[in-house]
Amino acid sequence: MQAQSTIDFSQPAPNILHAAITGAWQIGSKLLSPATVLSRLEADSRITQLIIDTNELAAWDTTFLTFIRTITKECQNRDIGLEVQGLPEGVERLLHLASVVPEQKGVSPKKKHQPFIYVVGESAVLFVTSSLQMLSFIGEATLSFLNFLRGKARFRRIDLLLFIEECGADSLPIVTLISVLVGLILAFVGAVQLKLFGAQIYVANLVAIAMVREMGALMTGIIMAGRIGAAYAAQLGTMQVNEEIDALSTMGISPMEFLVLPRLFAMVLMMPLLTLYSDLLGMMGGAIVGVGMMDITLVQYITQTQATLDLTNISLGIAKSGIYAIIIALSGCMRGMQSGRSAAAVGEATTSAVVTAIVGIIVTDGIFAVLCDVLGI
């Protein structure tokens, strides 16, 4: 086998060009360009027929097919007759297949630049459609909850217990870590500023109020959105791909009652408890900084914390956590049930669930801040 491909030209007649191909026509060899043949055709306008002789071709791969297809197309454009001699059987079959199955145009269209008005309008339509779908899902969840209150909702109690374990006990390690660190950070940042005024003792007040009113519920909500909300979306999205949700509907079982309600109840039950747990650990983290880095005794820190906390602040944090729980559960379940029927769609639904839940949590927290300011809480 020769190390490279070669083409020997001859003209048995003034209007005929004979091209004999020898050697190996493979990617590992030195390949010739179709321009080698086309340049000879352009150089002599008398040529009306091209003969390609491949009897001496030693080896070939798909690059040889590309060469032949290119020469064939150019000969058709120039009204030059083409005769290919001695083609290997495999090449003939592949060329026949390529001619029988024509190239599909527009299979991979280039992305067109859309006008700004079109993009704005499309985004507005998508926003309205998404809002209507969200309201519809919330309405269906509300009706399912009313059926539960009437004792007509159907779901397995064992599923509820499993979801409670997933939302509660299984979430304790990550909530513990984040809460202690948040308490440490709040105490350290506050201590640096309060130390300038000789008011280090109020670090306990700062950490207690911040954890109970805001950070405890907020950080727990974000943790649960990333951990549980994403899990709900992935679970229901996979069931959508496997057509399990369609099977439930076919059997006359409401997917909202069987799939969404136990997840929603588990989240609403566990979220306030996790928030209280987060508040406690956050204040413990603040105590580590206050007692370890400042001239504050543990008794003084606990006394200041008790004097600062009241039932109103604690109730506000618990109320926030309950609403955050509803947002997280509904976001995860909604995106999961809206998922397409592919693996990529499940991933997109999971991402969308986390984003929706976190945005909902932040917006709700802002609304609470405004209401608390108006009501003087």
Legacy VTK file of the C-alpha trace (Angstrom):
# vtk DataFile Version 3.0
C-alpha trace
ASCII
DATASET POLYDATA
POINTS 377 float
0.000 0.000 0.000
1.331 3.400 -0.933
1.644 6.056 1.739
-0.259 8.679 -0.239
-2.765 9.067 -3.009
-1.745 10.227 -6.470
-3.602 11.208 -9.659
-2.072 10.649 -13.100
-3.688 12.659 -15.878
-3.796 11.818 -19.587
-5.873 12.962 -22.586
-6.690 10.113 -24.991
-8.673 12.693 -26.991
-8.799 16.509 -26.938
-12.217 16.507 -25.282
-11.548 13.687 -22.789
-9.576 13.931 -19.526
-8.474 10.636 -17.966
-7.566 10.707 -14.245
-6.058 7.505 -12.780
-6.133 7.375 -8.964
-3.589 5.187 -7.177
-2.426 4.734 -3.599
-4.326 5.000 -0.318
-7.150 7.504 0.006
-7.430 7.604 3.782
-7.287 10.219 6.519
-3.844 8.992 7.618
-2.461 9.447 4.111
-1.588 12.612 2.205
-4.876 13.471 0.538
-5.360 15.395 -2.682
-7.957 18.115 -3.011
-10.774 17.983 -5.605
-9.268 21.234 -6.875
-6.481 19.111 -8.422
-8.969 17.744 -10.967
-11.118 20.860 -11.250
-8.121 23.028 -12.121
-7.408 20.789 -15.124
-11.007 21.141 -16.271
-10.804 24.923 -16.016
-7.494 25.034 -17.863
-8.914 23.369 -21.002
-12.378 24.454 -22.119
-12.456 21.725 -24.804
-12.904 18.952 -22.212
-16.483 17.624 -22.240
-15.925 14.274 -20.570
-14.020 13.206 -17.432
-12.995 9.600 -16.746
-11.873 8.706 -13.208
-10.069 5.360 -13.072
-9.919 3.819 -9.544
-8.778 0.310 -10.504
-5.420 0.909 -8.804
-6.921 2.382 -5.604
-5.357 0.495 -2.693
-7.415 1.751 0.266
-10.194 4.218 0.929
-12.470 5.668 3.606
-15.294 8.224 3.691
-12.960 11.017 2.545
-12.852 9.336 -0.861
-16.653 9.440 -1.054
-16.537 13.170 -0.341
-13.991 13.586 -3.145
-16.174 11.718 -5.651
-19.359 13.578 -4.594
-17.612 16.939 -5.006
-16.307 16.055 -8.480
-19.744 14.748 -9.517
-21.493 17.942 -8.417
-18.986 20.176 -10.211
-19.266 18.150 -13.416
-23.057 18.492 -13.321
-22.756 22.255 -12.894
-20.364 22.503 -15.885
-22.270 20.068 -18.150
-19.296 17.712 -18.270
-19.871 14.002 -18.608
-18.444 11.876 -15.778
-17.474 8.197 -15.882
-16.028 6.485 -12.796
-14.319 3.157 -13.461
-13.322 0.415 -11.023
-15.114 1.742 -7.929
-14.976 -0.633 -4.933
-18.303 -2.258 -4.146
-18.595 -0.493 -0.787
-18.104 2.911 -2.395
-20.780 2.169 -5.010
-23.271 1.214 -2.298
-22.590 4.320 -0.233
-22.825 6.582 -3.282
-26.134 4.980 -4.212
-27.444 5.493 -0.682
-26.366 9.145 -0.759
-28.213 9.679 -4.050
-31.376 7.876 -2.876
-31.586 9.844 0.403
-31.196 13.497 -0.605
-29.858 16.118 1.758
-32.616 17.674 3.856
-32.518 21.415 3.733
-33.345 23.411 6.801
-32.617 20.598 9.256
-30.225 22.822 11.198
-31.317 26.344 10.382
-29.188 29.208 11.549
-30.610 31.308 14.331
-32.100 34.434 12.850
-31.737 37.797 14.494
-35.181 38.859 15.679
-36.273 42.510 15.995
-36.333 43.981 19.483
-40.127 44.449 19.397
-40.576 40.785 18.476
-38.368 39.648 21.371
-40.257 41.882 23.829
-43.612 40.622 22.579
-42.539 36.983 22.723
-41.250 37.467 26.281
-44.520 39.130 27.304
-46.580 36.279 25.855
-44.351 33.727 27.597
-44.701 35.604 30.899
-48.506 35.729 30.645
-48.692 32.046 29.680
-46.422 31.028 32.568
-48.443 33.145 34.996
-51.700 31.534 33.889
-50.188 28.063 34.214
-48.959 28.918 37.711
-52.368 30.235 38.779
-54.022 27.135 37.325
-51.666 24.857 39.245
-52.253 26.787 42.498
-56.003 26.508 41.929
-55.797 22.744 41.401
-53.666 22.386 44.531
-56.227 24.397 46.515
-59.087 22.195 45.300
-57.086 19.101 46.228
-56.513 20.532 49.710
-60.265 21.142 50.076
-60.871 17.520 49.076
-58.422 16.516 51.803
-60.359 18.549 54.363
-63.540 16.730 53.284
-61.735 13.407 53.614
-61.880 12.633 49.888
-58.228 13.068 48.935
-56.426 9.863 48.031
-52.727 9.386 48.747
-50.626 6.870 50.618
-49.870 7.743 54.247
-46.537 5.957 53.995
-45.507 8.418 51.269
-46.253 11.302 53.619
-44.033 9.781 56.299
-41.210 9.244 53.825
-41.430 12.848 52.619
-41.464 14.082 56.226
-38.268 12.155 56.852
-36.728 13.562 53.666
-37.667 17.151 54.528
-36.908 16.856 58.240
-34.286 14.477 59.560
-32.366 14.130 56.291
-32.051 17.921 56.008
-30.631 18.494 59.501
-26.911 18.213 58.619
-26.899 20.909 55.924
-29.221 23.179 57.944
-26.934 22.778 60.965
-23.812 23.717 59.049
-25.300 26.745 57.276
-27.083 28.083 60.367
-24.001 27.983 62.588
-21.906 29.677 59.915
-24.522 32.377 59.346
-24.656 33.045 63.088
-20.862 33.270 63.219
-20.771 35.697 60.295
-23.511 37.937 61.694
-21.801 38.073 65.079
-18.369 38.778 63.623
-19.583 41.532 61.271
-21.656 43.112 64.042
-18.836 42.874 66.561
-16.418 44.776 64.344
-18.806 47.737 64.144
-20.155 47.640 67.700
-16.671 47.442 69.125
-16.023 50.957 67.815
-18.688 52.255 70.192
-17.908 49.938 73.096
-21.258 48.180 72.668
-20.077 44.614 72.135
-22.782 43.328 74.465
-25.388 44.083 71.818
-23.945 41.467 69.492
-26.320 39.022 71.167
-29.288 41.296 70.349
-28.153 41.660 66.740
-27.745 37.947 66.129
-31.005 37.019 67.888
-33.154 39.523 65.975
-31.496 38.824 62.627
-31.807 35.040 62.946
-35.371 34.970 64.275
-36.885 37.594 61.978
-34.968 37.084 58.748
-31.978 34.830 58.351
-33.292 31.672 59.984
-36.334 31.335 57.746
-34.576 32.791 54.684
-31.512 30.555 54.766
-33.541 27.474 55.580
-35.879 28.285 52.710
-33.020 28.639 50.230
-31.449 25.389 51.464
-34.731 23.532 51.108
-35.346 25.037 47.674
-32.036 23.647 46.454
-32.372 20.315 48.210
-36.067 19.411 48.364
-37.559 21.613 45.633
-35.081 20.262 43.106
-35.739 16.687 44.292
-39.504 17.128 43.854
-39.030 18.472 40.324
-36.671 15.636 39.385
-38.980 12.965 40.826
-42.124 14.216 39.098
-40.222 15.013 35.905
-38.940 11.447 35.734
-42.463 10.161 36.341
-43.616 12.371 33.480
-40.976 10.866 31.201
-42.000 7.323 32.205
-45.699 8.228 31.697
-46.494 7.295 35.292
-48.508 10.493 35.797
-50.561 9.663 32.705
-51.141 6.188 34.127
-52.494 7.674 37.377
-54.906 9.873 35.437
-56.005 6.880 33.357
-56.801 4.935 36.541
-58.914 7.831 37.828
-56.405 8.920 40.506
-55.727 12.632 40.717
-51.981 13.324 40.380
-52.471 16.490 42.430
-53.824 14.504 45.364
-51.595 11.457 45.047
-48.299 13.206 44.259
-48.477 16.868 45.238
-50.435 16.876 48.516
-48.103 14.594 50.541
-45.075 16.575 49.399
-46.783 19.849 50.263
-47.888 18.633 53.720
-44.424 17.297 54.521
-42.790 20.591 53.623
-45.305 22.713 55.558
-44.959 20.501 58.647
-41.158 20.402 58.695
-40.209 23.889 57.562
-41.252 25.755 60.769
-39.445 23.176 62.911
-36.313 23.481 60.804
-36.558 27.270 61.076
-36.683 27.147 64.876
-33.746 24.740 64.820
-31.861 27.117 62.512
-32.611 30.079 64.795
-31.212 28.242 67.807
-28.042 27.151 66.021
-27.526 30.622 64.590
-27.642 32.119 68.073
-25.222 29.423 69.247
-22.880 30.415 66.426
-23.147 34.032 67.541
-22.361 32.965 71.098
-19.143 31.328 69.898
-17.931 34.666 68.550
-19.347 36.759 71.385
-17.958 34.645 74.185
-14.779 33.553 72.439
-13.637 36.883 70.952
-15.113 39.538 73.258
-15.368 40.248 76.952
-18.861 38.762 77.137
-19.711 35.887 79.432
-22.076 33.139 78.406
-24.588 34.261 81.057
-24.547 37.820 79.720
-25.031 36.604 76.156
-28.012 34.420 77.119
-29.542 37.219 79.189
-29.301 39.714 76.334
-30.792 37.175 73.933
-33.752 36.472 76.227
-34.380 40.180 76.732
-34.407 40.788 72.974
-36.616 37.951 71.798
-40.381 38.115 72.091
-43.284 36.124 70.743
-43.912 38.600 67.913
-40.469 38.150 66.366
-40.567 34.376 66.726
-44.072 34.182 65.246
-43.026 36.355 62.311
-40.176 33.996 61.440
-42.423 30.928 61.713
-45.092 32.566 59.529
-42.484 33.307 56.876
-41.210 29.747 56.977
-44.702 28.362 56.418
-45.221 30.506 53.329
-41.740 29.665 52.063
-42.599 25.978 52.451
-45.684 26.363 50.271
-43.684 28.226 47.624
-40.918 25.605 47.552
-43.256 22.613 47.385
-45.530 24.104 44.728
-42.588 25.295 42.616
-40.922 21.895 42.652
-44.117 19.971 41.925
-45.311 22.395 39.253
-42.059 22.377 37.297
-41.823 18.615 37.598
-45.331 18.053 36.239
-44.699 20.561 33.443
-41.511 18.757 32.417
-41.076 17.456 28.901
-40.521 13.801 28.110
-36.727 13.701 27.843
-33.711 13.613 30.138
-32.752 17.162 29.161
-36.267 18.369 29.989
-36.000 16.883 33.495
-32.768 18.796 34.079
-34.361 22.020 32.855
-37.378 21.448 35.107
-35.106 20.919 38.118
-33.204 24.140 37.444
-36.422 26.054 36.845
-37.895 24.754 40.112
-34.944 26.021 42.161
-34.935 29.411 40.433
-38.694 29.819 40.814
-38.610 28.885 44.497
-35.721 31.218 45.362
-37.242 34.138 43.457
-40.564 33.502 45.186
-38.861 33.411 48.593
-37.017 36.700 48.021
-40.127 38.463 46.704
-42.195 37.205 49.628
-39.543 38.346 52.088
-39.619 41.815 50.536
-43.405 41.933 50.864
-43.111 40.920 54.518
-40.550 43.699 55.103
-42.885 46.315 53.678
-45.899 45.030 55.629
-43.916 44.909 58.885
-42.808 48.473 58.347
-46.369 49.644 57.640
-47.821 47.756 60.616
-44.947 48.750 62.913
-43.984 45.186 63.763
LINES 1 378
377 0 1 2 3 4 5 6 7 8 9 10 11 12 13 14 15 16 17 18 19 20 21 22 23 24 25 26 27 28 29 30 31 32 33 34 35 36 37 38 39 40 41 42 43 44 45 46 47 48 49 50 51 52 53 54 55 56 57 58 59 60 61 62 63 64 65 66 67 68 69 70 71 72 73 74 75 76 77 78 79 80 81 82 83 84 85 86 87 88 89 90 91 92 93 94 95 96 97 98 99 100 101 102 103 104 105 106 107 108 109 110 111 112 113 114 115 116 117 118 119 120 121 122 123 124 125 126 127 128 129 130 131 132 133 134 135 136 137 138 139 140 141 142 143 144 145 146 147 148 149 150 151 152 153 154 155 156 157 158 159 160 161 162 163 164 165 166 167 168 169 170 171 172 173 174 175 176 177 178 179 180 181 182 183 184 185 186 187 188 189 190 191 192 193 194 195 196 197 198 199 200 201 202 203 204 205 206 207 208 209 210 211 212 213 214 215 216 217 218 219 220 221 222 223 224 225 226 227 228 229 230 231 232 233 234 235 236 237 238 239 240 241 242 243 244 245 246 247 248 249 250 251 252 253 254 255 256 257 258 259 260 261 262 263 264 265 266 267 268 269 270 271 272 273 274 275 276 277 278 279 280 281 282 283 284 285 286 287 288 289 290 291 292 293 294 295 296 297 298 299 300 301 302 303 304 305 306 307 308 309 310 311 312 313 314 315 316 317 318 319 320 321 322 323 324 325 326 327 328 329 330 331 332 333 334 335 336 337 338 339 340 341 342 343 344 345 346 347 348 349 350 351 352 353 354 355 356 357 358 359 360 361 362 363 364 365 366 367 368 369 370 371 372 373 374 375 376
